[in-house]
Amino acid sequence: MTVTGIITAIVIGAIIGALGRLVVPGKQGIPIWLTIVIGIVAALIGTAIAGALGVAATSGIDWIELIIQIALAAVGVILAVSLYGRRGVR
């Protein structure tokens, strides 16, 4: 993986993570670095799921893949908020 690939993964992860946070109602008490990590993981898993479903490579914008990634990021944010809040760290 090149430096450009790593930077791209971080940027895409931040965008997916932010969109996942927007989907979840209420205030999320998790740091931005955790949102980026959740976004990166959701993007990777979402791409794998879309590939398994056969919808990863389409002409134009891959809307189904994007929806899967955002849904996974939202689930990740919900889990992180519940686990992070349970630890009592703020």
C-alpha atoms as a printed R data frame, in Angstrom:
   type eleno elety resid chain resno       x       y       z
1  ATOM     1    CA   MET     A     1   0.000   0.000   0.000
2  ATOM     2    CA   THR     A     2   1.327   3.392  -0.960
3  ATOM     3    CA   VAL     A     3   1.218   6.623   1.011
4  ATOM     4    CA   THR     A     4  -1.492   7.871  -1.333
5  ATOM     5    CA   GLY     A     5  -3.575   4.761  -0.645
6  ATOM     6    CA   ILE     A     6  -3.253   5.247   3.112
7  ATOM     7    CA   ILE     A     7  -4.223   8.920   2.901
8  ATOM     8    CA   THR     A     8  -7.158   8.054   0.646
9  ATOM     9    CA   ALA     A     9  -8.339   5.371   3.102
10 ATOM    10    CA   ILE     A    10  -8.196   7.897   5.958
11 ATOM    11    CA   VAL     A    11 -10.121  10.532   4.003
12 ATOM    12    CA   ILE     A    12 -12.774   8.076   2.786
13 ATOM    13    CA   GLY     A    13 -12.970   6.602   6.305
14 ATOM    14    CA   ALA     A    14 -13.527  10.046   7.789
15 ATOM    15    CA   ILE     A    15 -16.303  10.768   5.301
16 ATOM    16    CA   ILE     A    16 -18.017   7.389   5.806
17 ATOM    17    CA   GLY     A    17 -17.639   7.714   9.596
18 ATOM    18    CA   ALA     A    18 -19.074  11.237   9.572
19 ATOM    19    CA   LEU     A    19 -22.025  10.090   7.462
20 ATOM    20    CA   GLY     A    20 -22.539   7.194   9.870
21 ATOM    21    CA   ARG     A    21 -22.605   9.656  12.780
22 ATOM    22    CA   LEU     A    22 -25.145  11.822  10.951
23 ATOM    23    CA   VAL     A    23 -27.480   8.844  10.544
24 ATOM    24    CA   VAL     A    24 -27.439   8.064  14.274
25 ATOM    25    CA   PRO     A    25 -29.777  10.384  16.187
26 ATOM    26    CA   GLY     A    26 -28.637  12.257  19.282
27 ATOM    27    CA   LYS     A    27 -25.243  13.313  20.528
28 ATOM    28    CA   GLN     A    28 -22.389  10.840  20.205
29 ATOM    29    CA   GLY     A    29 -19.720  11.168  22.858
30 ATOM    30    CA   ILE     A    30 -16.899   9.539  20.916
31 ATOM    31    CA   PRO     A    31 -13.689  11.192  19.674
32 ATOM    32    CA   ILE     A    32 -13.084  12.005  16.029
33 ATOM    33    CA   TRP     A    33 -10.250   9.475  15.726
34 ATOM    34    CA   LEU     A    34 -12.690   6.706  16.682
35 ATOM    35    CA   THR     A    35 -15.146   7.961  14.070
36 ATOM    36    CA   ILE     A    36 -12.409   7.767  11.422
37 ATOM    37    CA   VAL     A    37 -11.426   4.237  12.485
38 ATOM    38    CA   ILE     A    38 -15.077   3.155  12.394
39 ATOM    39    CA   GLY     A    39 -15.421   4.717   8.937
40 ATOM    40    CA   ILE     A    40 -12.331   2.954   7.585
41 ATOM    41    CA   VAL     A    41 -13.464  -0.423   8.926
42 ATOM    42    CA   ALA     A    42 -17.022   0.131   7.648
43 ATOM    43    CA   ALA     A    43 -15.708   1.100   4.210
44 ATOM    44    CA   LEU     A    44 -13.540  -2.026   3.982
45 ATOM    45    CA   ILE     A    45 -16.253  -4.403   5.214
46 ATOM    46    CA   GLY     A    46 -18.909  -2.668   3.097
47 ATOM    47    CA   THR     A    47 -16.785  -3.048  -0.020
48 ATOM    48    CA   ALA     A    48 -16.294  -6.750   0.732
49 ATOM    49    CA   ILE     A    49 -20.037  -7.256   1.251
50 ATOM    50    CA   ALA     A    50 -20.862  -5.345  -1.944
51 ATOM    51    CA   GLY     A    51 -18.335  -7.482  -3.815
52 ATOM    52    CA   ALA     A    52 -19.914 -10.655  -2.457
53 ATOM    53    CA   LEU     A    53 -23.348  -9.418  -3.536
54 ATOM    54    CA   GLY     A    54 -22.013  -8.482  -6.971
55 ATOM    55    CA   VAL     A    55 -22.835  -4.782  -6.719
56 ATOM    56    CA   ALA     A    56 -19.334  -3.400  -6.106
57 ATOM    57    CA   ALA     A    57 -18.448  -2.691  -9.736
58 ATOM    58    CA   THR     A    58 -21.058  -0.649 -11.528
59 ATOM    59    CA   SER     A    59 -20.840   2.181 -14.003
60 ATOM    60    CA   GLY     A    60 -21.053   5.502 -12.223
61 ATOM    61    CA   ILE     A    61 -21.499   5.897  -8.470
62 ATOM    62    CA   ASP     A    62 -21.880   2.677  -6.509
63 ATOM    63    CA   TRP     A    63 -24.921   3.752  -4.491
64 ATOM    64    CA   ILE     A    64 -25.670   0.328  -3.023
65 ATOM    65    CA   GLU     A    65 -22.068  -0.066  -1.833
66 ATOM    66    CA   LEU     A    66 -22.162   3.435  -0.322
67 ATOM    67    CA   ILE     A    67 -25.429   2.706   1.503
68 ATOM    68    CA   ILE     A    68 -23.974  -0.533   2.892
69 ATOM    69    CA   GLN     A    69 -20.863   1.313   4.093
70 ATOM    70    CA   ILE     A    70 -22.866   4.086   5.775
71 ATOM    71    CA   ALA     A    71 -25.185   1.563   7.435
72 ATOM    72    CA   LEU     A    72 -22.189  -0.345   8.781
73 ATOM    73    CA   ALA     A    73 -20.638   2.911  10.005
74 ATOM    74    CA   ALA     A    74 -23.891   3.826  11.780
75 ATOM    75    CA   VAL     A    75 -23.946   0.433  13.499
76 ATOM    76    CA   GLY     A    76 -20.282   0.911  14.420
77 ATOM    77    CA   VAL     A    77 -20.998   4.353  15.878
78 ATOM    78    CA   ILE     A    78 -23.887   2.970  17.942
79 ATOM    79    CA   LEU     A    79 -21.667   0.176  19.274
80 ATOM    80    CA   ALA     A    80 -18.793   2.574  19.972
81 ATOM    81    CA   VAL     A    81 -21.049   5.022  21.799
82 ATOM    82    CA   SER     A    82 -22.458   2.271  23.983
83 ATOM    83    CA   LEU     A    83 -19.031   0.770  24.738
84 ATOM    84    CA   TYR     A    84 -17.182   4.087  25.070
85 ATOM    85    CA   GLY     A    85 -19.892   5.546  27.294
86 ATOM    86    CA   ARG     A    86 -19.969   2.430  29.462
87 ATOM    87    CA   ARG     A    87 -16.266   2.858  30.270
88 ATOM    88    CA   GLY     A    88 -16.989   6.278  31.674
89 ATOM    89    CA   VAL     A    89 -14.268   7.992  29.634
90 ATOM    90    CA   ARG     A    90 -15.167  11.403  28.231
